[in-house]
Amino acid sequence: MLITAFVYPFFGMKSYYCTHVCPFGSIQELAARCVSYKLKMKPTTVKRLDMFR
């Protein structure tokens, strides 16, 4: 898995490891596909969440 994480970005697949190989990323992608609605947030809320992260 480490080889995949370091080699794939050189071939233009920047987030391949995080979305397809890493279990946490795979769970996030699966959860996003299961939810049919999108949350709408104010830009100030998005900025605050980015700073909190």
HELIX and SHEET records of a PDB file:
HELIX    1   1 LEU A    2  VAL A    7  1                                   6    
HELIX    2   2 TYR A    8  PHE A   11  5                                   4    
HELIX    3   3 TYR A   16  TYR A   16  1                                   1    
HELIX    4   4 TYR A   17  VAL A   21  3                                   5    
HELIX    5   5 PRO A   23  CYS A   34  1                                  12    
HELIX    6   6 PRO A   43  PHE A   52  1                                  10    
END                                                                             
